[in-house]
Amino acid sequence: MSEECSGNCSACGENCPSAGSGTQQQADFRAKLADVSSVKHVYAVMSGKGGVGKSLVTCLMASAFQKKGYRTAILDADITGPSIPMAFGIEGEPLDVTADGKLMVPVKSMNGTQIISANLLLQDNTDPIIWRGALISGAVKQFWTDAYWEDVDYMFVDMPPGTGDVPLTVFQSLPVDGIIVVTSPQELVSMIVTKAVNMAERMNLPIVGIVENMSYVECPDCHKKIYVFGESHIDEIAGKHGLPVLAKLPIDSSIAELTDSGKIEYADTSYMDRAVSNIIAIDKAVGK
C-alpha cells in the first residue's frame, strides 16, 4: 500500500495502486480479532488537538454504557500518554495472558470494563515510552489482535491527539462504527472539529457527534452557568457540519477528584445520555 493511501479508494481514480487489475476496489486492511474474542461495536474518541479531554469522555462513555447493562471495553491507543488505568484505579495491575500464553487478557475495572493500556505493560507507570511511530502503531494493532476481548458490546478507543499514524492505524485496522469528536469552547474549536471531520470523511467513517468539554462552571449557590472560556460556538459549528452536539461537560471538581482517585466509574454519566441514545439508535438502524 502506498504511504499516501488513506484507505479511501474513491479518491485515487482508476490508477489506484491498491486497486485490482482493471477495476477499482475498496481496499480492506482490517486486522482480525483472535478467534476467542468478540467485539460487537467499536467507537473512536478523537480530537484535532490535545488537552481537550478525550480520555475523560472515553471513560464516561464506557461507564455510561456499563451502567445500562452493556459489556464495555477501552482500548487505550494513546500509547505515549496513557491515563485510562489511573482513572479506573487499575494502576499496578499488569496484563495477564491466556493459558496458552498467546493472548493478553485485559484488566477489568471494578464495574467490569475491560481495559488494555500501555501503562499496564510497564513495571513503573511513570516510565516514558520512547518509541517511533511505527512501533506505536504496531502496539495499537496488537492491542486489538493479540488480546482476549470477552463478549464486548461496546469498545471505545481513546485516541492520541491529531490525525497522524495512530488514528490512521485505528481507522484502517479496526472495524470502527463511528467517531466521537471532543473539543473545548475556545477559538480553535472550528479548526479542531474541521480537522477531525475531514479525516473521517476521507476514511469513509461516520461521525456520531461532538462533545464539548470544559463548557462551563456551575455556581454551587445559585446554579448559574459561568462560561469561563467565553461564549461557546459549538452549536453553530456543529450545525455547519450537520452534526449533533452530544454533550456539554462542565468543569466539575467532583469529576476531577473521582478521576484522580481511580473512581471515574462513580461519576455522574447522565451528561452522556444523548450520546448513548444516539449510538444505540445508529446501531439499531444498521441492524448491528
Phi and psi in degrees as GROMACS dihedral restraints (atoms count N, CA, C in turn):
[ dihedral_restraints ]
;  ai    aj    ak    al  type     phi  dphi    fc
    3     4     5     6     1   -64.8    20    10
    4     5     6     7     1   145.1    20    10
    6     7     8     9     1   -62.9    20    10
    7     8     9    10     1   -24.6    20    10
    9    10    11    12     1   -84.5    20    10
   10    11    12    13     1    -5.8    20    10
   12    13    14    15     1   -66.7    20    10
   13    14    15    16     1   129.4    20    10
   15    16    17    18     1   -96.9    20    10
   16    17    18    19     1    -3.8    20    10
   18    19    20    21     1    90.0    20    10
   19    20    21    22     1    -6.4    20    10
   21    22    23    24     1  -103.9    20    10
   22    23    24    25     1    93.3    20    10
   24    25    26    27     1   -67.5    20    10
   25    26    27    28     1   -19.1    20    10
   27    28    29    30     1   -66.9    20    10
   28    29    30    31     1   -16.5    20    10
   30    31    32    33     1   -85.7    20    10
   31    32    33    34     1   -10.0    20    10
   33    34    35    36     1   -96.8    20    10
   34    35    36    37     1   -18.7    20    10
   36    37    38    39     1    78.5    20    10
   37    38    39    40     1  -163.8    20    10
   39    40    41    42     1   -73.2    20    10
   40    41    42    43     1   -18.0    20    10
   42    43    44    45     1   -97.2    20    10
   43    44    45    46     1    21.0    20    10
   45    46    47    48     1   -59.7    20    10
   46    47    48    49     1   123.3    20    10
   48    49    50    51     1   -66.0    20    10
   49    50    51    52     1   -18.3    20    10
   51    52    53    54     1   -92.6    20    10
   52    53    54    55     1    -3.9    20    10
   54    55    56    57     1   -84.7    20    10
   55    56    57    58     1   158.2    20    10
   57    58    59    60     1   -72.0    20    10
   58    59    60    61     1   164.8    20    10
   60    61    62    63     1   -65.1    20    10
   61    62    63    64     1   122.7    20    10
   63    64    65    66     1    85.0    20    10
   64    65    66    67     1   -20.6    20    10
   66    67    68    69     1  -134.8    20    10
   67    68    69    70     1   152.9    20    10
   69    70    71    72     1   -88.9    20    10
   70    71    72    73     1   129.4    20    10
   72    73    74    75     1  -127.2    20    10
   73    74    75    76     1   148.5    20    10
   75    76    77    78     1   -79.3    20    10
   76    77    78    79     1   115.7    20    10
   78    79    80    81     1   -69.7    20    10
   79    80    81    82     1   140.7    20    10
   81    82    83    84     1  -122.8    20    10
   82    83    84    85     1   108.6    20    10
   84    85    86    87     1  -107.7    20    10
   85    86    87    88     1    17.8    20    10
   87    88    89    90     1   -66.8    20    10
   88    89    90    91     1   138.1    20    10
   90    91    92    93     1   -84.6    20    10
   91    92    93    94     1   149.6    20    10
   93    94    95    96     1   -90.1    20    10
   94    95    96    97     1   134.2    20    10
   96    97    98    99     1   -66.2    20    10
   97    98    99   100     1   156.6    20    10
   99   100   101   102     1   -61.6    20    10
  100   101   102   103     1   149.2    20    10
  102   103   104   105     1   -57.5    20    10
  103   104   105   106     1   -31.3    20    10
  105   106   107   108     1   -85.2    20    10
  106   107   108   109     1    -6.9    20    10
  108   109   110   111     1   -90.7    20    10
  109   110   111   112     1   156.2    20    10
  111   112   113   114     1  -148.3    20    10
  112   113   114   115     1   120.2    20    10
  114   115   116   117     1  -133.7    20    10
  115   116   117   118     1   117.3    20    10
  117   118   119   120     1   -82.0    20    10
  118   119   120   121     1   -42.9    20    10
  120   121   122   123     1  -135.4    20    10
  121   122   123   124     1   140.8    20    10
  123   124   125   126     1  -129.2    20    10
  124   125   126   127     1   125.1    20    10
  126   127   128   129     1  -126.6    20    10
  127   128   129   130     1   131.5    20    10
  129   130   131   132     1   -97.5    20    10
  130   131   132   133     1   138.3    20    10
  132   133   134   135     1  -109.6    20    10
  133   134   135   136     1   115.0    20    10
  135   136   137   138     1  -139.2    20    10
  136   137   138   139     1   168.4    20    10
  138   139   140   141     1  -152.6    20    10
  139   140   141   142     1   162.5    20    10
  141   142   143   144     1   -80.8    20    10
  142   143   144   145     1    -6.9    20    10
  144   145   146   147     1  -150.9    20    10
  145   146   147   148     1   169.2    20    10
  147   148   149   150     1   -90.1    20    10
  148   149   150   151     1   168.4    20    10
  150   151   152   153     1    79.0    20    10
  151   152   153   154     1    15.9    20    10
  153   154   155   156     1  -102.7    20    10
  154   155   156   157     1    -8.3    20    10
  156   157   158   159     1   104.6    20    10
  157   158   159   160     1    31.4    20    10
  159   160   161   162     1   -61.0    20    10
  160   161   162   163     1   -42.6    20    10
  162   163   164   165     1   -64.2    20    10
  163   164   165   166     1   -40.6    20    10
  165   166   167   168     1   -60.8    20    10
  166   167   168   169     1   -46.9    20    10
  168   169   170   171     1   -63.4    20    10
  169   170   171   172     1   -40.0    20    10
  171   172   173   174     1   -59.1    20    10
  172   173   174   175     1   -46.7    20    10
  174   175   176   177     1   -61.4    20    10
  175   176   177   178     1   -44.7    20    10
  177   178   179   180     1   -67.2    20    10
  178   179   180   181     1   -37.0    20    10
  180   181   182   183     1   -65.7    20    10
  181   182   183   184     1   -47.4    20    10
  183   184   185   186     1   -61.8    20    10
  184   185   186   187     1   -42.2    20    10
  186   187   188   189     1   -66.7    20    10
  187   188   189   190     1   -39.2    20    10
  189   190   191   192     1   -64.1    20    10
  190   191   192   193     1   -43.9    20    10
  192   193   194   195     1   -68.5    20    10
  193   194   195   196     1   -37.0    20    10
  195   196   197   198     1   -62.9    20    10
  196   197   198   199     1   -40.7    20    10
  198   199   200   201     1   -65.7    20    10
  199   200   201   202     1   -24.1    20    10
  201   202   203   204     1   -90.7    20    10
  202   203   204   205     1     8.1    20    10
  204   205   206   207     1    96.4    20    10
  205   206   207   208     1     4.2    20    10
  207   208   209   210     1   -89.7    20    10
  208   209   210   211     1   149.6    20    10
  210   211   212   213     1   -86.6    20    10
  211   212   213   214     1   121.6    20    10
  213   214   215   216     1  -117.5    20    10
  214   215   216   217     1   162.5    20    10
  216   217   218   219     1  -148.5    20    10
  217   218   219   220     1   155.2    20    10
  219   220   221   222     1  -127.9    20    10
  220   221   222   223     1   124.4    20    10
  222   223   224   225     1  -101.5    20    10
  223   224   225   226     1   110.4    20    10
  225   226   227   228     1   -84.1    20    10
  226   227   228   229     1    98.2    20    10
  228   229   230   231     1   -88.6    20    10
  229   230   231   232     1    -0.2    20    10
  231   232   233   234     1   -86.8    20    10
  232   233   234   235     1    76.6    20    10
  234   235   236   237     1   -60.6    20    10
  235   236   237   238     1   -43.8    20    10
  237   238   239   240     1   -88.1    20    10
  238   239   240   241     1    -7.1    20    10
  240   241   242   243     1  -138.5    20    10
  241   242   243   244     1    51.2    20    10
  243   244   245   246     1   -73.9    20    10
  244   245   246   247     1   129.9    20    10
  246   247   248   249     1  -129.2    20    10
  247   248   249   250     1    -4.7    20    10
  249   250   251   252     1   -60.7    20    10
  250   251   252   253     1   -47.2    20    10
  252   253   254   255     1   -56.2    20    10
  253   254   255   256     1   -40.7    20    10
  255   256   257   258     1   -63.5    20    10
  256   257   258   259     1   -42.3    20    10
  258   259   260   261     1   -63.3    20    10
  259   260   261   262     1   -32.2    20    10
  261   262   263   264     1   -96.8    20    10
  262   263   264   265     1     2.3    20    10
  264   265   266   267     1    70.0    20    10
  265   266   267   268     1    31.6    20    10
  267   268   269   270     1  -115.9    20    10
  268   269   270   271     1    21.4    20    10
  270   271   272   273     1   -61.3    20    10
  271   272   273   274     1   144.5    20    10
  273   274   275   276     1    79.0    20    10
  274   275   276   277     1     5.0    20    10
  276   277   278   279     1  -106.7    20    10
  277   278   279   280     1    91.3    20    10
  279   280   281   282     1   -65.5    20    10
  280   281   282   283     1   152.8    20    10
  282   283   284   285     1   -63.8    20    10
  283   284   285   286     1   135.9    20    10
  285   286   287   288     1   -90.2    20    10
  286   287   288   289     1   177.4    20    10
  288   289   290   291     1  -127.7    20    10
  289   290   291   292     1   159.0    20    10
  291   292   293   294     1   -66.9    20    10
  292   293   294   295     1   167.5    20    10
  294   295   296   297     1   -57.2    20    10
  295   296   297   298     1   -32.7    20    10
  297   298   299   300     1   -84.6    20    10
  298   299   300   301     1    -2.1    20    10
  300   301   302   303     1    75.2    20    10
  301   302   303   304     1    11.6    20    10
  303   304   305   306     1   -95.6    20    10
  304   305   306   307     1   -25.5    20    10
  306   307   308   309     1  -125.2    20    10
  307   308   309   310     1   144.1    20    10
  309   310   311   312     1   -75.0    20    10
  310   311   312   313     1   143.3    20    10
  312   313   314   315     1  -108.2    20    10
  313   314   315   316     1   116.3    20    10
  315   316   317   318     1   -57.3    20    10
  316   317   318   319     1   147.3    20    10
  318   319   320   321     1   -79.4    20    10
  319   320   321   322     1   137.5    20    10
  321   322   323   324     1   -97.8    20    10
  322   323   324   325     1   136.9    20    10
  324   325   326   327     1   -74.3    20    10
  325   326   327   328     1   177.7    20    10
  327   328   329   330     1   -58.1    20    10
  328   329   330   331     1   -35.4    20    10
  330   331   332   333     1   -98.3    20    10
  331   332   333   334     1     5.5    20    10
  333   334   335   336     1   103.6    20    10
  334   335   336   337     1     2.8    20    10
  336   337   338   339     1   -70.0    20    10
  337   338   339   340     1   128.4    20    10
  339   340   341   342     1   -83.8    20    10
  340   341   342   343     1   131.5    20    10
  342   343   344   345     1  -134.5    20    10
  343   344   345   346     1   132.3    20    10
  345   346   347   348     1  -124.2    20    10
  346   347   348   349     1   128.7    20    10
  348   349   350   351     1  -147.1    20    10
  349   350   351   352     1   150.4    20    10
  351   352   353   354     1   -59.2    20    10
  352   353   354   355     1   -31.9    20    10
  354   355   356   357     1   -66.0    20    10
  355   356   357   358     1   -19.1    20    10
  357   358   359   360     1   -82.2    20    10
  358   359   360   361     1    -2.5    20    10
  360   361   362   363     1  -101.9    20    10
  361   362   363   364     1    -6.1    20    10
  363   364   365   366     1   -98.0    20    10
  364   365   366   367     1   146.0    20    10
  366   367   368   369     1   -69.6    20    10
  367   368   369   370     1   -36.7    20    10
  369   370   371   372     1  -125.8    20    10
  370   371   372   373     1   120.9    20    10
  372   373   374   375     1   -69.4    20    10
  373   374   375   376     1    -4.6    20    10
  375   376   377   378     1   -94.9    20    10
  376   377   378   379     1    -2.3    20    10
  378   379   380   381     1   -66.8    20    10
  379   380   381   382     1   131.7    20    10
  381   382   383   384     1   -76.6    20    10
  382   383   384   385     1   147.0    20    10
  384   385   386   387     1   -99.6    20    10
  385   386   387   388     1   107.6    20    10
  387   388   389   390     1  -108.5    20    10
  388   389   390   391     1    80.7    20    10
  390   391   392   393     1  -121.2    20    10
  391   392   393   394     1   154.0    20    10
  393   394   395   396     1   -81.1    20    10
  394   395   396   397     1   169.0    20    10
  396   397   398   399     1   -55.6    20    10
  397   398   399   400     1   -40.9    20    10
  399   400   401   402     1   -63.4    20    10
  400   401   402   403     1   -40.3    20    10
  402   403   404   405     1   -66.7    20    10
  403   404   405   406     1   -41.2    20    10
  405   406   407   408     1   -63.1    20    10
  406   407   408   409     1   -45.8    20    10
  408   409   410   411     1   -63.0    20    10
  409   410   411   412     1   -39.3    20    10
  411   412   413   414     1   -64.1    20    10
  412   413   414   415     1   -37.9    20    10
  414   415   416   417     1   -65.2    20    10
  415   416   417   418     1   -42.1    20    10
  417   418   419   420     1   -60.7    20    10
  418   419   420   421     1   -43.2    20    10
  420   421   422   423     1   -63.6    20    10
  421   422   423   424     1   -39.4    20    10
  423   424   425   426     1   -66.7    20    10
  424   425   426   427     1   -32.9    20    10
  426   427   428   429     1   -59.1    20    10
  427   428   429   430     1   -28.0    20    10
  429   430   431   432     1   -85.3    20    10
  430   431   432   433     1   -48.6    20    10
  432   433   434   435     1   -83.4    20    10
  433   434   435   436     1   -33.8    20    10
  435   436   437   438     1  -106.6    20    10
  436   437   438   439     1    36.3    20    10
  438   439   440   441     1  -133.3    20    10
  439   440   441   442     1   152.7    20    10
  441   442   443   444     1   -95.5    20    10
  442   443   444   445     1    91.0    20    10
  444   445   446   447     1   -87.5    20    10
  445   446   447   448     1   113.6    20    10
  447   448   449   450     1   -94.6    20    10
  448   449   450   451     1   103.7    20    10
  450   451   452   453     1    47.7    20    10
  451   452   453   454     1    55.0    20    10
  453   454   455   456     1   -84.1    20    10
  454   455   456   457     1   127.1    20    10
  456   457   458   459     1   -81.9    20    10
  457   458   459   460     1   -46.4    20    10
  459   460   461   462     1  -135.3    20    10
  460   461   462   463     1   120.7    20    10
  462   463   464   465     1  -107.7    20    10
  463   464   465   466     1   136.1    20    10
  465   466   467   468     1  -115.9    20    10
  466   467   468   469     1   130.7    20    10
  468   469   470   471     1  -103.4    20    10
  469   470   471   472     1   115.9    20    10
  471   472   473   474     1   -83.4    20    10
  472   473   474   475     1   109.2    20    10
  474   475   476   477     1   -89.0    20    10
  475   476   477   478     1   152.1    20    10
  477   478   479   480     1   -73.0    20    10
  478   479   480   481     1   164.2    20    10
  480   481   482   483     1   -67.1    20    10
  481   482   483   484     1   153.5    20    10
  483   484   485   486     1    92.2    20    10
  484   485   486   487     1  -166.8    20    10
  486   487   488   489     1  -131.6    20    10
  487   488   489   490     1    41.0    20    10
  489   490   491   492     1   -97.2    20    10
  490   491   492   493     1  -141.3    20    10
  492   493   494   495     1   -57.9    20    10
  493   494   495   496     1   -49.2    20    10
  495   496   497   498     1   -66.9    20    10
  496   497   498   499     1   -48.0    20    10
  498   499   500   501     1   -56.4    20    10
  499   500   501   502     1   -40.6    20    10
  501   502   503   504     1   -62.4    20    10
  502   503   504   505     1   -42.7    20    10
  504   505   506   507     1   -62.4    20    10
  505   506   507   508     1   -46.1    20    10
  507   508   509   510     1   -61.5    20    10
  508   509   510   511     1   -47.1    20    10
  510   511   512   513     1   -69.6    20    10
  511   512   513   514     1   -28.4    20    10
  513   514   515   516     1   -89.0    20    10
  514   515   516   517     1   -31.0    20    10
  516   517   518   519     1   -97.1    20    10
  517   518   519   520     1   -27.4    20    10
  519   520   521   522     1  -106.6    20    10
  520   521   522   523     1   149.3    20    10
  522   523   524   525     1   -80.1    20    10
  523   524   525   526     1    70.9    20    10
  525   526   527   528     1   -70.3    20    10
  526   527   528   529     1   125.0    20    10
  528   529   530   531     1   -83.1    20    10
  529   530   531   532     1   -26.2    20    10
  531   532   533   534     1  -178.0    20    10
  532   533   534   535     1   170.8    20    10
  534   535   536   537     1  -124.4    20    10
  535   536   537   538     1   136.7    20    10
  537   538   539   540     1  -107.6    20    10
  538   539   540   541     1   121.4    20    10
  540   541   542   543     1   -95.6    20    10
  541   542   543   544     1   128.9    20    10
  543   544   545   546     1  -110.4    20    10
  544   545   546   547     1   137.1    20    10
  546   547   548   549     1  -146.4    20    10
  547   548   549   550     1  -178.7    20    10
  549   550   551   552     1  -134.4    20    10
  550   551   552   553     1   161.6    20    10
  552   553   554   555     1   -82.3    20    10
  553   554   555   556     1    63.2    20    10
  555   556   557   558     1  -125.2    20    10
  556   557   558   559     1   171.1    20    10
  558   559   560   561     1   -64.9    20    10
  559   560   561   562     1   -22.0    20    10
  561   562   563   564     1   -75.7    20    10
  562   563   564   565     1    -5.5    20    10
  564   565   566   567     1   -57.4    20    10
  565   566   567   568     1   -40.6    20    10
  567   568   569   570     1   -61.2    20    10
  568   569   570   571     1   -45.0    20    10
  570   571   572   573     1   -64.9    20    10
  571   572   573   574     1   -41.8    20    10
  573   574   575   576     1   -60.3    20    10
  574   575   576   577     1   -49.9    20    10
  576   577   578   579     1   -64.3    20    10
  577   578   579   580     1   -44.0    20    10
  579   580   581   582     1   -62.4    20    10
  580   581   582   583     1   -40.0    20    10
  582   583   584   585     1   -58.4    20    10
  583   584   585   586     1   -48.0    20    10
  585   586   587   588     1   -65.3    20    10
  586   587   588   589     1   -42.7    20    10
  588   589   590   591     1   -62.5    20    10
  589   590   591   592     1   -44.3    20    10
  591   592   593   594     1   -63.2    20    10
  592   593   594   595     1   -40.9    20    10
  594   595   596   597     1   -65.7    20    10
  595   596   597   598     1   -43.5    20    10
  597   598   599   600     1   -59.7    20    10
  598   599   600   601     1   -41.6    20    10
  600   601   602   603     1   -64.3    20    10
  601   602   603   604     1   -41.4    20    10
  603   604   605   606     1   -67.2    20    10
  604   605   606   607     1   -28.2    20    10
  606   607   608   609     1   -93.1    20    10
  607   608   609   610     1     3.8    20    10
  609   610   611   612     1    57.8    20    10
  610   611   612   613     1    41.5    20    10
  612   613   614   615     1  -117.2    20    10
  613   614   615   616     1   137.8    20    10
  615   616   617   618     1   -77.4    20    10
  616   617   618   619     1   146.2    20    10
  618   619   620   621     1  -100.1    20    10
  619   620   621   622     1   124.0    20    10
  621   622   623   624     1   -69.5    20    10
  622   623   624   625     1   -39.9    20    10
  624   625   626   627     1   162.8    20    10
  625   626   627   628     1  -170.8    20    10
  627   628   629   630     1  -119.0    20    10
  628   629   630   631     1   137.9    20    10
  630   631   632   633     1  -113.0    20    10
  631   632   633   634     1   124.4    20    10
  633   634   635   636     1   -97.1    20    10
  634   635   636   637     1   116.9    20    10
  636   637   638   639     1   -96.2    20    10
  637   638   639   640     1   156.9    20    10
  639   640   641   642     1    56.3    20    10
  640   641   642   643     1    38.3    20    10
  642   643   644   645     1   -67.8    20    10
  643   644   645   646     1   -38.1    20    10
  645   646   647   648     1  -164.6    20    10
  646   647   648   649     1   170.4    20    10
  648   649   650   651     1  -118.4    20    10
  649   650   651   652     1   134.4    20    10
  651   652   653   654     1   -99.6    20    10
  652   653   654   655     1   126.7    20    10
  654   655   656   657     1   -63.4    20    10
  655   656   657   658     1   127.3    20    10
  657   658   659   660     1   -68.3    20    10
  658   659   660   661     1   -17.9    20    10
  660   661   662   663     1   -93.9    20    10
  661   662   663   664     1   -56.0    20    10
  663   664   665   666     1  -100.8    20    10
  664   665   666   667     1    -7.7    20    10
  666   667   668   669     1    65.4    20    10
  667   668   669   670     1    18.8    20    10
  669   670   671   672     1   -72.7    20    10
  670   671   672   673     1   140.8    20    10
  672   673   674   675     1   -85.4    20    10
  673   674   675   676     1   127.5    20    10
  675   676   677   678     1  -112.0    20    10
  676   677   678   679     1   121.2    20    10
  678   679   680   681     1   -94.3    20    10
  679   680   681   682     1    89.5    20    10
  681   682   683   684     1   -67.8    20    10
  682   683   684   685     1   -24.0    20    10
  684   685   686   687     1   -98.0    20    10
  685   686   687   688     1    12.0    20    10
  687   688   689   690     1    91.6    20    10
  688   689   690   691     1   177.9    20    10
  690   691   692   693     1   -63.5    20    10
  691   692   693   694     1   133.0    20    10
  693   694   695   696     1   -79.0    20    10
  694   695   696   697     1   143.3    20    10
  696   697   698   699     1  -117.2    20    10
  697   698   699   700     1    19.6    20    10
  699   700   701   702     1   -64.9    20    10
  700   701   702   703     1   -36.8    20    10
  702   703   704   705     1   -65.3    20    10
  703   704   705   706     1   -40.5    20    10
  705   706   707   708     1   -64.6    20    10
  706   707   708   709     1   -44.0    20    10
  708   709   710   711     1   -68.9    20    10
  709   710   711   712     1   -41.9    20    10
  711   712   713   714     1   -61.6    20    10
  712   713   714   715     1   -42.1    20    10
  714   715   716   717     1   -61.7    20    10
  715   716   717   718     1   -37.0    20    10
  717   718   719   720     1   -59.1    20    10
  718   719   720   721     1   -36.5    20    10
  720   721   722   723     1   -97.8    20    10
  721   722   723   724     1     3.3    20    10
  723   724   725   726     1    67.8    20    10
  724   725   726   727     1    35.9    20    10
  726   727   728   729     1  -118.7    20    10
  727   728   729   730     1   147.4    20    10
  729   730   731   732     1   -81.6    20    10
  730   731   732   733     1   150.8    20    10
  732   733   734   735     1   -88.5    20    10
  733   734   735   736     1   114.5    20    10
  735   736   737   738     1   -80.2    20    10
  736   737   738   739     1   -32.5    20    10
  738   739   740   741     1  -165.1    20    10
  739   740   741   742     1   153.0    20    10
  741   742   743   744     1  -125.3    20    10
  742   743   744   745     1   102.8    20    10
  744   745   746   747     1   -87.6    20    10
  745   746   747   748     1   135.1    20    10
  747   748   749   750     1   -81.1    20    10
  748   749   750   751     1   163.6    20    10
  750   751   752   753     1   -80.2    20    10
  751   752   753   754     1   109.7    20    10
  753   754   755   756     1  -130.8    20    10
  754   755   756   757     1   117.2    20    10
  756   757   758   759     1   -63.1    20    10
  757   758   759   760     1   -28.7    20    10
  759   760   761   762     1   -66.9    20    10
  760   761   762   763     1   -36.6    20    10
  762   763   764   765     1   -66.9    20    10
  763   764   765   766     1   -41.3    20    10
  765   766   767   768     1   -62.1    20    10
  766   767   768   769     1   -41.7    20    10
  768   769   770   771     1   -65.7    20    10
  769   770   771   772     1   -41.0    20    10
  771   772   773   774     1   -66.2    20    10
  772   773   774   775     1   -38.4    20    10
  774   775   776   777     1   -64.5    20    10
  775   776   777   778     1   -47.5    20    10
  777   778   779   780     1   -66.1    20    10
  778   779   780   781     1   -28.3    20    10
  780   781   782   783     1   -94.3    20    10
  781   782   783   784     1     6.2    20    10
  783   784   785   786     1    75.1    20    10
  784   785   786   787     1    25.7    20    10
  786   787   788   789     1  -124.7    20    10
  787   788   789   790     1    37.2    20    10
  789   790   791   792     1   -60.3    20    10
  790   791   792   793     1   -25.9    20    10
  792   793   794   795     1   -64.2    20    10
  793   794   795   796     1   -17.8    20    10
  795   796   797   798     1   -96.6    20    10
  796   797   798   799     1     5.9    20    10
  798   799   800   801     1   -73.8    20    10
  799   800   801   802     1   158.8    20    10
  801   802   803   804     1   -69.4    20    10
  802   803   804   805     1   113.2    20    10
  804   805   806   807     1  -100.2    20    10
  805   806   807   808     1     8.0    20    10
  807   808   809   810     1   -63.9    20    10
  808   809   810   811     1   -22.2    20    10
  810   811   812   813     1   -58.3    20    10
  811   812   813   814     1   -26.7    20    10
  813   814   815   816     1   -96.3    20    10
  814   815   816   817     1     9.3    20    10
  816   817   818   819     1   -57.7    20    10
  817   818   819   820     1   -42.3    20    10
  819   820   821   822     1   -67.1    20    10
  820   821   822   823     1   -39.3    20    10
  822   823   824   825     1   -61.9    20    10
  823   824   825   826     1   -44.5    20    10
  825   826   827   828     1   -61.6    20    10
  826   827   828   829     1   -47.2    20    10
  828   829   830   831     1   -61.8    20    10
  829   830   831   832     1   -42.1    20    10
  831   832   833   834     1   -63.2    20    10
  832   833   834   835     1   -42.9    20    10
  834   835   836   837     1   -66.5    20    10
  835   836   837   838     1   -44.0    20    10
  837   838   839   840     1   -62.2    20    10
  838   839   840   841     1   -40.3    20    10
  840   841   842   843     1   -65.0    20    10
  841   842   843   844     1   -41.0    20    10
  843   844   845   846     1   -61.3    20    10
  844   845   846   847     1   -46.5    20    10
  846   847   848   849     1   -65.1    20    10
  847   848   849   850     1   -38.4    20    10
  849   850   851   852     1   -67.4    20    10
  850   851   852   853     1   -36.9    20    10
  852   853   854   855     1   -64.5    20    10
  853   854   855   856     1   -34.8    20    10
  855   856   857   858     1   -94.9    20    10
  856   857   858   859     1     2.2    20    10
  858   859   860   861     1    73.0    20    10
  859   860   861   862     1    31.7    20    10
